[in-house]
Amino acid sequence: MKKEIVEFVYACLVFQKSKIEHHKSSGLMQPLFMLEWKWDSIYMDFVGALPKTVKGSDSILVIVDRLKKSTHFIPIKTGMSMAKLTEIYIEKVVRLHGTPSSIVSDRDPRFTSKF
């Protein structure tokens, strides 16, 4: 009987499509909160693998205000240390707009490590 059940499940398309996942569910999605003030919540990401500029920059740090969609495009080098990236961030963004209450990123290892 067990052999017949295995053969039936293997041959049935419906059972093949409804296969059980073997990992924990990632949980419910969390909605992003409503924004009230410009530059209070920002989105940060890297755009890389670009041709080198005269100054040696080959990537761009993109910082976007989530409310107004205004941006800062900061040229950087790929191997730049996290301390230098933080210094550039403070010089280019915090100096002009203040410290944001939240930063959304794509969980790049450089952001989640020491930023």
Biopython code that builds the backbone (N, CA, C, O; Angstrom):
import numpy as np
from Bio.PDB.StructureBuilder import StructureBuilder

atoms = [
    (1, "MET", "N", (0.821, -1.187, 0.000)),
    (1, "MET", "CA", (0.000, 0.000, 0.000)),
    (1, "MET", "C", (0.875, 1.264, 0.000)),
    (1, "MET", "O", (0.580, 2.222, -0.714)),
    (2, "LYS", "N", (1.944, 1.263, 0.798)),
    (2, "LYS", "CA", (2.826, 2.420, 0.856)),
    (2, "LYS", "C", (3.428, 2.703, -0.511)),
    (2, "LYS", "O", (3.546, 3.863, -0.908)),
    (3, "LYS", "N", (3.804, 1.673, -1.224)),
    (3, "LYS", "CA", (4.384, 1.823, -2.556)),
    (3, "LYS", "C", (3.376, 2.448, -3.516)),
    (3, "LYS", "O", (3.745, 3.298, -4.327)),
    (4, "GLU", "N", (2.112, 2.042, -3.436)),
    (4, "GLU", "CA", (1.071, 2.599, -4.301)),
    (4, "GLU", "C", (0.841, 4.091, -3.990)),
    (4, "GLU", "O", (0.637, 4.894, -4.900)),
    (5, "ILE", "N", (0.876, 4.446, -2.713)),
    (5, "ILE", "CA", (0.686, 5.848, -2.326)),
    (5, "ILE", "C", (1.841, 6.701, -2.856)),
    (5, "ILE", "O", (1.613, 7.789, -3.385)),
    (6, "VAL", "N", (3.068, 6.218, -2.718)),
    (6, "VAL", "CA", (4.233, 6.949, -3.208)),
    (6, "VAL", "C", (4.146, 7.128, -4.716)),
    (6, "VAL", "O", (4.440, 8.212, -5.220)),
    (7, "GLU", "N", (3.755, 6.105, -5.439)),
    (7, "GLU", "CA", (3.626, 6.201, -6.896)),
    (7, "GLU", "C", (2.517, 7.180, -7.291)),
    (7, "GLU", "O", (2.670, 7.942, -8.245)),
    (8, "PHE", "N", (1.395, 7.159, -6.552)),
    (8, "PHE", "CA", (0.287, 8.056, -6.857)),
    (8, "PHE", "C", (0.689, 9.523, -6.628)),
    (8, "PHE", "O", (0.432, 10.383, -7.471)),
    (9, "VAL", "N", (1.323, 9.794, -5.476)),
    (9, "VAL", "CA", (1.759, 11.154, -5.162)),
    (9, "VAL", "C", (2.789, 11.621, -6.178)),
    (9, "VAL", "O", (2.755, 12.774, -6.606)),
    (10, "TYR", "N", (3.705, 10.741, -6.570)),
    (10, "TYR", "CA", (4.741, 11.101, -7.545)),
    (10, "TYR", "C", (4.132, 11.431, -8.910)),
    (10, "TYR", "O", (4.646, 12.296, -9.619)),
    (11, "ALA", "N", (3.058, 10.764, -9.279)),
    (11, "ALA", "CA", (2.444, 10.954, -10.595)),
    (11, "ALA", "C", (1.414, 12.080, -10.612)),
    (11, "ALA", "O", (1.097, 12.597, -11.683)),
    (12, "CYS", "N", (0.887, 12.471, -9.459)),
    (12, "CYS", "CA", (-0.180, 13.466, -9.408)),
    (12, "CYS", "C", (0.400, 14.892, -9.441)),
    (12, "CYS", "O", (1.232, 15.245, -8.606)),
    (13, "LEU", "N", (-0.036, 15.684, -10.386)),
    (13, "LEU", "CA", (0.453, 17.059, -10.549)),
    (13, "LEU", "C", (0.031, 17.953, -9.380)),
    (13, "LEU", "O", (0.809, 18.805, -8.950)),
    (14, "VAL", "N", (-1.168, 17.775, -8.868)),
    (14, "VAL", "CA", (-1.667, 18.588, -7.760)),
    (14, "VAL", "C", (-0.784, 18.397, -6.523)),
    (14, "VAL", "O", (-0.433, 19.376, -5.865)),
    (15, "PHE", "N", (-0.424, 17.166, -6.200)),
    (15, "PHE", "CA", (0.422, 16.902, -5.047)),
    (15, "PHE", "C", (1.835, 17.450, -5.254)),
    (15, "PHE", "O", (2.468, 17.887, -4.292)),
    (16, "GLN", "N", (2.331, 17.436, -6.467)),
    (16, "GLN", "CA", (3.658, 17.965, -6.742)),
    (16, "GLN", "C", (3.710, 19.487, -6.578)),
    (16, "GLN", "O", (4.726, 20.023, -6.133)),
    (17, "LYS", "N", (2.634, 20.184, -6.929)),
    (17, "LYS", "CA", (2.594, 21.639, -6.798)),
    (17, "LYS", "C", (2.444, 22.093, -5.355)),
    (17, "LYS", "O", (2.924, 23.168, -4.998)),
    (18, "SER", "N", (1.787, 21.298, -4.517)),
    (18, "SER", "CA", (1.552, 21.683, -3.130)),
    (18, "SER", "C", (2.550, 21.014, -2.189)),
    (18, "SER", "O", (2.184, 20.504, -1.130)),
    (19, "LYS", "N", (3.801, 21.026, -2.595)),
    (19, "LYS", "CA", (4.855, 20.419, -1.803)),
    (19, "LYS", "C", (5.100, 21.240, -0.532)),
    (19, "LYS", "O", (5.038, 22.469, -0.570)),
    (20, "ILE", "N", (5.370, 20.587, 0.560)),
    (20, "ILE", "CA", (5.610, 21.250, 1.834)),
    (20, "ILE", "C", (7.018, 21.845, 1.822)),
    (20, "ILE", "O", (7.978, 21.179, 1.433)),
    (21, "GLU", "N", (7.131, 23.109, 2.255)),
    (21, "GLU", "CA", (8.438, 23.748, 2.373)),
    (21, "GLU", "C", (9.127, 23.236, 3.630)),
    (21, "GLU", "O", (8.475, 22.998, 4.647)),
    (22, "HIS", "N", (10.438, 23.068, 3.563)),
    (22, "HIS", "CA", (11.192, 22.521, 4.691)),
    (22, "HIS", "C", (12.038, 23.583, 5.387)),
    (22, "HIS", "O", (13.164, 23.301, 5.796)),
    (23, "HIS", "N", (11.522, 24.776, 5.524)),
    (23, "HIS", "CA", (12.218, 25.821, 6.268)),
    (23, "HIS", "C", (11.206, 26.629, 7.058)),
    (23, "HIS", "O", (10.009, 26.628, 6.771)),
    (24, "LYS", "N", (11.725, 27.317, 8.060)),
    (24, "LYS", "CA", (10.840, 28.138, 8.886)),
    (24, "LYS", "C", (10.274, 29.279, 8.058)),
    (24, "LYS", "O", (10.946, 29.812, 7.175)),
    (25, "SER", "N", (9.042, 29.647, 8.347)),
    (25, "SER", "CA", (8.477, 30.794, 7.653)),
    (25, "SER", "C", (9.187, 32.057, 8.125)),
    (25, "SER", "O", (9.624, 32.143, 9.272)),
    (26, "SER", "N", (9.295, 33.019, 7.243)),
    (26, "SER", "CA", (10.031, 34.236, 7.578)),
    (26, "SER", "C", (9.213, 35.198, 8.426)),
    (26, "SER", "O", (9.714, 36.255, 8.811)),
    (27, "GLY", "N", (8.005, 34.866, 8.715)),
    (27, "GLY", "CA", (7.167, 35.724, 9.548)),
    (27, "GLY", "C", (6.341, 36.675, 8.706)),
    (27, "GLY", "O", (6.430, 36.675, 7.478)),
    (28, "LEU", "N", (5.549, 37.471, 9.366)),
    (28, "LEU", "CA", (4.701, 38.410, 8.661)),
    (28, "LEU", "C", (5.511, 39.611, 8.200)),
    (28, "LEU", "O", (6.464, 40.020, 8.863)),
    (29, "MET", "N", (5.128, 40.167, 7.072)),
    (29, "MET", "CA", (5.792, 41.370, 6.582)),
    (29, "MET", "C", (5.417, 42.537, 7.482)),
    (29, "MET", "O", (4.278, 42.645, 7.936)),
    (30, "GLN", "N", (6.376, 43.401, 7.731)),
    (30, "GLN", "CA", (6.154, 44.557, 8.575)),
    (30, "GLN", "C", (5.970, 45.786, 7.693)),
    (30, "GLN", "O", (6.861, 46.105, 6.905)),
    (31, "PRO", "N", (4.851, 46.482, 7.799)),
    (31, "PRO", "CA", (4.668, 47.674, 6.973)),
    (31, "PRO", "C", (5.579, 48.798, 7.442)),
    (31, "PRO", "O", (5.868, 48.920, 8.633)),
    (32, "LEU", "N", (6.030, 49.618, 6.498)),
    (32, "LEU", "CA", (6.807, 50.796, 6.852)),
    (32, "LEU", "C", (5.858, 51.862, 7.373)),
    (32, "LEU", "O", (4.763, 52.031, 6.837)),
    (33, "PHE", "N", (6.260, 52.576, 8.402)),
    (33, "PHE", "CA", (5.387, 53.551, 9.040)),
    (33, "PHE", "C", (5.166, 54.759, 8.130)),
    (33, "PHE", "O", (5.934, 54.996, 7.197)),
    (34, "MET", "N", (4.123, 55.508, 8.409)),
    (34, "MET", "CA", (3.807, 56.713, 7.648)),
    (34, "MET", "C", (4.828, 57.796, 7.970)),
    (34, "MET", "O", (5.194, 57.993, 9.129)),
    (35, "LEU", "N", (5.272, 58.482, 6.957)),
    (35, "LEU", "CA", (6.290, 59.506, 7.131)),
    (35, "LEU", "C", (5.649, 60.859, 7.432)),
    (35, "LEU", "O", (4.584, 61.188, 6.910)),
    (36, "GLU", "N", (6.320, 61.636, 8.285)),
    (36, "GLU", "CA", (5.777, 62.924, 8.677)),
    (36, "GLU", "C", (6.685, 64.089, 8.320)),
    (36, "GLU", "O", (6.195, 65.201, 8.125)),
    (37, "TRP", "N", (7.983, 63.873, 8.230)),
    (37, "TRP", "CA", (8.923, 64.965, 8.023)),
    (37, "TRP", "C", (10.003, 64.535, 7.049)),
    (37, "TRP", "O", (10.429, 63.381, 7.061)),
    (38, "LYS", "N", (10.452, 65.464, 6.198)),
    (38, "LYS", "CA", (11.467, 65.127, 5.213)),
    (38, "LYS", "C", (12.800, 64.826, 5.891)),
    (38, "LYS", "O", (13.135, 65.425, 6.913)),
    (39, "TRP", "N", (13.539, 63.915, 5.328)),
    (39, "TRP", "CA", (14.834, 63.416, 5.790)),
    (39, "TRP", "C", (14.758, 62.813, 7.185)),
    (39, "TRP", "O", (15.777, 62.710, 7.868)),
    (40, "ASP", "N", (13.555, 62.408, 7.623)),
    (40, "ASP", "CA", (13.404, 61.712, 8.890)),
    (40, "ASP", "C", (13.611, 60.208, 8.708)),
    (40, "ASP", "O", (14.014, 59.516, 9.642)),
    (41, "SER", "N", (13.338, 59.713, 7.516)),
    (41, "SER", "CA", (13.555, 58.311, 7.188)),
    (41, "SER", "C", (14.209, 58.255, 5.815)),
    (41, "SER", "O", (13.731, 58.868, 4.861)),
    (42, "ILE", "N", (15.310, 57.511, 5.728)),
    (42, "ILE", "CA", (16.046, 57.457, 4.467)),
    (42, "ILE", "C", (16.255, 56.019, 4.025)),
    (42, "ILE", "O", (16.135, 55.083, 4.816)),
    (43, "TYR", "N", (16.570, 55.863, 2.744)),
    (43, "TYR", "CA", (16.910, 54.580, 2.168)),
    (43, "TYR", "C", (18.338, 54.680, 1.657)),
    (43, "TYR", "O", (18.685, 55.654, 0.987)),
    (44, "MET", "N", (19.180, 53.682, 1.963)),
    (44, "MET", "CA", (20.574, 53.693, 1.522)),
    (44, "MET", "C", (20.884, 52.432, 0.743)),
    (44, "MET", "O", (20.428, 51.344, 1.097)),
    (45, "ASP", "N", (21.675, 52.583, -0.336)),
    (45, "ASP", "CA", (22.087, 51.436, -1.134)),
    (45, "ASP", "C", (23.367, 51.777, -1.881)),
    (45, "ASP", "O", (23.689, 52.949, -2.073)),
    (46, "PHE", "N", (24.094, 50.751, -2.301)),
    (46, "PHE", "CA", (25.292, 50.918, -3.097)),
    (46, "PHE", "C", (25.005, 50.523, -4.537)),
    (46, "PHE", "O", (24.311, 49.539, -4.793)),
    (47, "VAL", "N", (25.541, 51.293, -5.475)),
    (47, "VAL", "CA", (25.533, 50.924, -6.883)),
    (47, "VAL", "C", (26.997, 50.722, -7.243)),
    (47, "VAL", "O", (27.793, 51.658, -7.165)),
    (48, "GLY", "N", (27.351, 49.512, -7.635)),
    (48, "GLY", "CA", (28.756, 49.209, -7.849)),
    (48, "GLY", "C", (29.061, 48.711, -9.240)),
    (48, "GLY", "O", (28.201, 48.684, -10.120)),
    (49, "ALA", "N", (30.316, 48.315, -9.416)),
    (49, "ALA", "CA", (30.840, 47.791, -10.679)),
    (49, "ALA", "C", (30.722, 48.819, -11.801)),
    (49, "ALA", "O", (30.314, 48.493, -12.915)),
    (50, "LEU", "N", (31.083, 50.057, -11.494)),
    (50, "LEU", "CA", (31.053, 51.129, -12.478)),
    (50, "LEU", "C", (32.478, 51.407, -12.951)),
    (50, "LEU", "O", (33.431, 51.031, -12.268)),
    (51, "PRO", "N", (32.644, 52.056, -14.100)),
    (51, "PRO", "CA", (33.991, 52.435, -14.538)),
    (51, "PRO", "C", (34.604, 53.439, -13.563)),
    (51, "PRO", "O", (33.899, 54.258, -12.975)),
    (52, "LYS", "N", (35.926, 53.362, -13.402)),
    (52, "LYS", "CA", (36.600, 54.262, -12.472)),
    (52, "LYS", "C", (36.610, 55.688, -13.000)),
    (52, "LYS", "O", (36.760, 55.935, -14.196)),
    (53, "THR", "N", (36.443, 56.630, -12.053)),
    (53, "THR", "CA", (36.520, 58.046, -12.397)),
    (53, "THR", "C", (37.978, 58.500, -12.303)),
    (53, "THR", "O", (38.864, 57.706, -11.987)),
    (54, "VAL", "N", (38.212, 59.763, -12.576)),
    (54, "VAL", "CA", (39.560, 60.324, -12.489)),
    (54, "VAL", "C", (40.087, 60.234, -11.058)),
    (54, "VAL", "O", (41.282, 60.020, -10.853)),
    (55, "LYS", "N", (39.210, 60.394, -10.071)),
    (55, "LYS", "CA", (39.610, 60.325, -8.660)),
    (55, "LYS", "C", (39.660, 58.896, -8.128)),
    (55, "LYS", "O", (40.014, 58.694, -6.967)),
    (56, "GLY", "N", (39.318, 57.905, -8.942)),
    (56, "GLY", "CA", (39.405, 56.504, -8.526)),
    (56, "GLY", "C", (38.125, 55.918, -7.970)),
    (56, "GLY", "O", (38.127, 54.767, -7.532)),
    (57, "SER", "N", (37.041, 56.659, -7.970)),
    (57, "SER", "CA", (35.767, 56.133, -7.466)),
    (57, "SER", "C", (35.171, 55.163, -8.480)),
    (57, "SER", "O", (35.190, 55.419, -9.684)),
    (58, "ASP", "N", (34.640, 54.046, -7.979)),
    (58, "ASP", "CA", (34.031, 53.060, -8.876)),
    (58, "ASP", "C", (32.661, 52.583, -8.393)),
    (58, "ASP", "O", (32.103, 51.641, -8.954)),
    (59, "SER", "N", (32.122, 53.218, -7.366)),
    (59, "SER", "CA", (30.796, 52.890, -6.842)),
    (59, "SER", "C", (30.099, 54.183, -6.435)),
    (59, "SER", "O", (30.720, 55.242, -6.348)),
    (60, "ILE", "N", (28.804, 54.073, -6.188)),
    (60, "ILE", "CA", (28.022, 55.218, -5.749)),
    (60, "ILE", "C", (27.212, 54.812, -4.519)),
    (60, "ILE", "O", (26.544, 53.778, -4.521)),
    (61, "LEU", "N", (27.276, 55.617, -3.490)),
    (61, "LEU", "CA", (26.411, 55.456, -2.324)),
    (61, "LEU", "C", (25.184, 56.312, -2.580)),
    (61, "LEU", "O", (25.283, 57.535, -2.679)),
    (62, "VAL", "N", (24.016, 55.664, -2.690)),
    (62, "VAL", "CA", (22.770, 56.368, -2.985)),
    (62, "VAL", "C", (21.985, 56.503, -1.684)),
    (62, "VAL", "O", (21.714, 55.512, -1.006)),
    (63, "ILE", "N", (21.625, 57.726, -1.348)),
    (63, "ILE", "CA", (20.828, 58.000, -0.151)),
    (63, "ILE", "C", (19.577, 58.740, -0.597)),
    (63, "ILE", "O", (19.664, 59.807, -1.205)),
    (64, "VAL", "N", (18.408, 58.169, -0.293)),
    (64, "VAL", "CA", (17.133, 58.710, -0.765)),
    (64, "VAL", "C", (16.248, 59.047, 0.433)),
    (64, "VAL", "O", (16.079, 58.233, 1.341)),
    (65, "ASP", "N", (15.691, 60.246, 0.424)),
    (65, "ASP", "CA", (14.685, 60.627, 1.409)),
    (65, "ASP", "C", (13.389, 59.918, 1.021)),
    (65, "ASP", "O", (12.911, 60.084, -0.102)),
    (66, "ARG", "N", (12.821, 59.142, 1.919)),
    (66, "ARG", "CA", (11.647, 58.343, 1.579)),
    (66, "ARG", "C", (10.395, 59.180, 1.394)),
    (66, "ARG", "O", (9.477, 58.743, 0.700)),
    (67, "LEU", "N", (10.318, 60.366, 1.986)),
    (67, "LEU", "CA", (9.119, 61.188, 1.855)),
    (67, "LEU", "C", (9.123, 61.981, 0.555)),
    (67, "LEU", "O", (8.179, 61.876, -0.229)),
    (68, "LYS", "N", (10.139, 62.755, 0.316)),
    (68, "LYS", "CA", (10.190, 63.645, -0.855)),
    (68, "LYS", "C", (10.882, 63.025, -2.064)),
    (68, "LYS", "O", (10.812, 63.566, -3.167)),
    (69, "LYS", "N", (11.551, 61.887, -1.858)),
    (69, "LYS", "CA", (12.306, 61.197, -2.915)),
    (69, "LYS", "C", (13.475, 62.031, -3.435)),
    (69, "LYS", "O", (13.915, 61.838, -4.568)),
    (70, "SER", "N", (13.977, 62.947, -2.624)),
    (70, "SER", "CA", (15.181, 63.674, -3.010)),
    (70, "SER", "C", (16.384, 62.795, -2.657)),
    (70, "SER", "O", (16.318, 61.977, -1.739)),
    (71, "THR", "N", (17.480, 62.973, -3.394)),
    (71, "THR", "CA", (18.583, 62.022, -3.279)),
    (71, "THR", "C", (19.930, 62.708, -3.123)),
    (71, "THR", "O", (20.097, 63.890, -3.424)),
    (72, "HIS", "N", (20.881, 61.924, -2.642)),
    (72, "HIS", "CA", (22.301, 62.265, -2.652)),
    (72, "HIS", "C", (23.003, 61.094, -3.322)),
    (72, "HIS", "O", (22.799, 59.941, -2.942)),
    (73, "PHE", "N", (23.824, 61.386, -4.312)),
    (73, "PHE", "CA", (24.646, 60.376, -4.973)),
    (73, "PHE", "C", (26.093, 60.696, -4.613)),
    (73, "PHE", "O", (26.636, 61.715, -5.041)),
    (74, "ILE", "N", (26.709, 59.827, -3.830)),
    (74, "ILE", "CA", (28.052, 60.084, -3.322)),
    (74, "ILE", "C", (29.024, 59.083, -3.955)),
    (74, "ILE", "O", (28.892, 57.880, -3.727)),
    (75, "PRO", "N", (29.993, 59.551, -4.741)),
    (75, "PRO", "CA", (30.964, 58.628, -5.339)),
    (75, "PRO", "C", (31.916, 58.093, -4.272)),
    (75, "PRO", "O", (32.441, 58.848, -3.454)),
    (76, "ILE", "N", (32.131, 56.769, -4.294)),
    (76, "ILE", "CA", (33.016, 56.118, -3.322)),
    (76, "ILE", "C", (33.863, 55.075, -4.034)),
    (76, "ILE", "O", (33.640, 54.758, -5.202)),
    (77, "LYS", "N", (34.841, 54.548, -3.304)),
    (77, "LYS", "CA", (35.663, 53.443, -3.796)),
    (77, "LYS", "C", (35.125, 52.157, -3.190)),
    (77, "LYS", "O", (34.615, 52.160, -2.070)),
    (78, "THR", "N", (35.235, 51.060, -3.926)),
    (78, "THR", "CA", (34.658, 49.787, -3.475)),
    (78, "THR", "C", (35.245, 49.311, -2.152)),
    (78, "THR", "O", (34.489, 48.862, -1.291)),
    (79, "GLY", "N", (36.531, 49.388, -1.954)),
    (79, "GLY", "CA", (37.161, 48.854, -0.751)),
    (79, "GLY", "C", (37.221, 49.823, 0.410)),
    (79, "GLY", "O", (38.014, 49.615, 1.329)),
    (80, "MET", "N", (36.423, 50.865, 0.409)),
    (80, "MET", "CA", (36.468, 51.897, 1.437)),
    (80, "MET", "C", (36.040, 51.325, 2.785)),
    (80, "MET", "O", (35.103, 50.530, 2.860)),
    (81, "SER", "N", (36.728, 51.733, 3.846)),
    (81, "SER", "CA", (36.410, 51.222, 5.183)),
    (81, "SER", "C", (35.082, 51.794, 5.672)),
    (81, "SER", "O", (34.611, 52.822, 5.186)),
    (82, "MET", "N", (34.494, 51.102, 6.645)),
    (82, "MET", "CA", (33.216, 51.540, 7.192)),
    (82, "MET", "C", (33.370, 52.860, 7.941)),
    (82, "MET", "O", (32.452, 53.680, 7.936)),
    (83, "ALA", "N", (34.501, 53.072, 8.576)),
    (83, "ALA", "CA", (34.735, 54.337, 9.279)),
    (83, "ALA", "C", (34.739, 55.500, 8.293)),
    (83, "ALA", "O", (34.176, 56.557, 8.579)),
    (84, "LYS", "N", (35.367, 55.313, 7.138)),
    (84, "LYS", "CA", (35.410, 56.368, 6.119)),
    (84, "LYS", "C", (34.021, 56.601, 5.529)),
    (84, "LYS", "O", (33.638, 57.747, 5.290)),
    (85, "LEU", "N", (33.257, 55.523, 5.289)),
    (85, "LEU", "CA", (31.890, 55.675, 4.779)),
    (85, "LEU", "C", (31.011, 56.447, 5.767)),
    (85, "LEU", "O", (30.214, 57.296, 5.368)),
    (86, "THR", "N", (31.164, 56.147, 7.049)),
    (86, "THR", "CA", (30.398, 56.853, 8.071)),
    (86, "THR", "C", (30.774, 58.330, 8.107)),
    (86, "THR", "O", (29.910, 59.196, 8.241)),
    (87, "GLU", "N", (32.059, 58.606, 7.988)),
    (87, "GLU", "CA", (32.527, 59.993, 7.964)),
    (87, "GLU", "C", (31.944, 60.746, 6.767)),
    (87, "GLU", "O", (31.499, 61.885, 6.907)),
    (88, "ILE", "N", (31.945, 60.117, 5.599)),
    (88, "ILE", "CA", (31.373, 60.737, 4.399)),
    (88, "ILE", "C", (29.871, 60.950, 4.576)),
    (88, "ILE", "O", (29.349, 61.998, 4.195)),
    (89, "TYR", "N", (29.170, 59.968, 5.149)),
    (89, "TYR", "CA", (27.736, 60.082, 5.388)),
    (89, "TYR", "C", (27.428, 61.275, 6.295)),
    (89, "TYR", "O", (26.510, 62.048, 6.021)),
    (90, "ILE", "N", (28.190, 61.418, 7.363)),
    (90, "ILE", "CA", (27.968, 62.534, 8.285)),
    (90, "ILE", "C", (28.253, 63.863, 7.597)),
    (90, "ILE", "O", (27.516, 64.833, 7.776)),
    (91, "GLU", "N", (29.330, 63.904, 6.807)),
    (91, "GLU", "CA", (29.713, 65.140, 6.118)),
    (91, "GLU", "C", (28.703, 65.557, 5.057)),
    (91, "GLU", "O", (28.414, 66.746, 4.916)),
    (92, "LYS", "N", (28.157, 64.593, 4.304)),
    (92, "LYS", "CA", (27.294, 64.915, 3.170)),
    (92, "LYS", "C", (25.807, 64.961, 3.505)),
    (92, "LYS", "O", (25.064, 65.715, 2.877)),
    (93, "VAL", "N", (25.354, 64.170, 4.483)),
    (93, "VAL", "CA", (23.916, 64.068, 4.747)),
    (93, "VAL", "C", (23.530, 64.658, 6.101)),
    (93, "VAL", "O", (22.662, 65.529, 6.172)),
    (94, "VAL", "N", (24.161, 64.196, 7.163)),
    (94, "VAL", "CA", (23.788, 64.648, 8.510)),
    (94, "VAL", "C", (24.040, 66.145, 8.654)),
    (94, "VAL", "O", (23.258, 66.845, 9.297)),
    (95, "ARG", "N", (25.112, 66.635, 8.069)),
    (95, "ARG", "CA", (25.421, 68.068, 8.142)),
    (95, "ARG", "C", (24.301, 68.914, 7.545)),
    (95, "ARG", "O", (23.994, 69.990, 8.057)),
    (96, "LEU", "N", (23.683, 68.426, 6.453)),
    (96, "LEU", "CA", (22.637, 69.186, 5.768)),
    (96, "LEU", "C", (21.239, 68.948, 6.322)),
    (96, "LEU", "O", (20.437, 69.878, 6.405)),
    (97, "HIS", "N", (20.942, 67.705, 6.701)),
    (97, "HIS", "CA", (19.557, 67.336, 7.023)),
    (97, "HIS", "C", (19.343, 66.852, 8.447)),
    (97, "HIS", "O", (18.198, 66.647, 8.849)),
    (98, "GLY", "N", (20.386, 66.664, 9.213)),
    (98, "GLY", "CA", (20.245, 66.133, 10.563)),
    (98, "GLY", "C", (20.238, 64.613, 10.563)),
    (98, "GLY", "O", (20.316, 63.983, 9.508)),
    (99, "THR", "N", (20.146, 64.033, 11.741)),
    (99, "THR", "CA", (20.166, 62.578, 11.895)),
    (99, "THR", "C", (18.772, 62.021, 11.666)),
    (99, "THR", "O", (17.823, 62.470, 12.310)),
    (100, "PRO", "N", (18.618, 61.038, 10.754)),
    (100, "PRO", "CA", (17.293, 60.454, 10.520)),
    (100, "PRO", "C", (16.898, 59.521, 11.661)),
    (100, "PRO", "O", (17.754, 58.978, 12.359)),
    (101, "SER", "N", (15.602, 59.346, 11.839)),
    (101, "SER", "CA", (15.129, 58.439, 12.888)),
    (101, "SER", "C", (15.171, 56.985, 12.432)),
    (101, "SER", "O", (15.223, 56.081, 13.265)),
    (102, "SER", "N", (15.150, 56.744, 11.102)),
    (102, "SER", "CA", (15.254, 55.367, 10.621)),
    (102, "SER", "C", (15.989, 55.339, 9.286)),
    (102, "SER", "O", (15.889, 56.256, 8.471)),
    (103, "ILE", "N", (16.732, 54.247, 9.094)),
    (103, "ILE", "CA", (17.452, 54.004, 7.849)),
    (103, "ILE", "C", (17.023, 52.653, 7.329)),
    (103, "ILE", "O", (17.128, 51.646, 8.030)),
    (104, "VAL", "N", (16.536, 52.627, 6.091)),
    (104, "VAL", "CA", (16.133, 51.381, 5.443)),
    (104, "VAL", "C", (17.216, 51.036, 4.436)),
    (104, "VAL", "O", (17.613, 51.879, 3.631)),
    (105, "SER", "N", (17.695, 49.797, 4.479)),
    (105, "SER", "CA", (18.706, 49.352, 3.521)),
    (105, "SER", "C", (18.380, 47.938, 3.083)),
    (105, "SER", "O", (17.439, 47.316, 3.577)),
    (106, "ASP", "N", (19.181, 47.442, 2.142)),
    (106, "ASP", "CA", (18.962, 46.085, 1.648)),
    (106, "ASP", "C", (19.774, 45.060, 2.439)),
    (106, "ASP", "O", (20.088, 43.988, 1.922)),
    (107, "ARG", "N", (20.106, 45.373, 3.657)),
    (107, "ARG", "CA", (20.873, 44.518, 4.562)),
    (107, "ARG", "C", (22.238, 44.174, 3.989)),
    (107, "ARG", "O", (22.707, 43.044, 4.125)),
    (108, "ASP", "N", (22.868, 45.138, 3.354)),
    (108, "ASP", "CA", (24.227, 44.965, 2.868)),
    (108, "ASP", "C", (25.125, 44.708, 4.072)),
    (108, "ASP", "O", (24.936, 45.342, 5.110)),
    (109, "PRO", "N", (26.090, 43.806, 3.972)),
    (109, "PRO", "CA", (26.961, 43.524, 5.123)),
    (109, "PRO", "C", (27.685, 44.764, 5.651)),
    (109, "PRO", "O", (28.010, 44.837, 6.836)),
    (110, "ARG", "N", (27.934, 45.727, 4.784)),
    (110, "ARG", "CA", (28.610, 46.940, 5.252)),
    (110, "ARG", "C", (27.698, 47.768, 6.152)),
    (110, "ARG", "O", (28.187, 48.433, 7.065)),
    (111, "PHE", "N", (26.388, 47.746, 5.921)),
    (111, "PHE", "CA", (25.453, 48.498, 6.756)),
    (111, "PHE", "C", (25.210, 47.770, 8.075)),
    (111, "PHE", "O", (25.159, 48.398, 9.133)),
    (112, "THR", "N", (25.061, 46.461, 8.015)),
    (112, "THR", "CA", (24.684, 45.715, 9.219)),
    (112, "THR", "C", (25.872, 45.436, 10.135)),
    (112, "THR", "O", (25.677, 45.010, 11.273)),
    (113, "SER", "N", (27.087, 45.664, 9.669)),
    (113, "SER", "CA", (28.244, 45.345, 10.508)),
    (113, "SER", "C", (28.537, 46.435, 11.530)),
    (113, "SER", "O", (28.397, 46.206, 12.731)),
    (114, "LYS", "N", (28.942, 47.613, 11.074)),
    (114, "LYS", "CA", (29.400, 48.632, 12.024)),
    (114, "LYS", "C", (28.879, 50.023, 11.727)),
    (114, "LYS", "O", (29.415, 50.981, 12.285)),
    (115, "PHE", "N", (27.873, 50.200, 10.889)),
    (115, "PHE", "CA", (27.440, 51.545, 10.527)),
    (115, "PHE", "C", (26.654, 52.186, 11.629)),
    (115, "PHE", "O", (26.212, 53.327, 11.489)),
]
sb = StructureBuilder()
sb.init_structure("model")
sb.init_model(0)
sb.init_chain("A")
sb.init_seg("    ")
for serial, (resi, resn, name, xyz) in enumerate(atoms, 1):
    if name == "N":
        sb.init_residue(resn, " ", resi, " ")
    sb.init_atom(name, np.array(xyz, "f"), 0.0, 1.0, " ", f" {name:<3s}", serial, name[0])
structure = sb.get_structure()
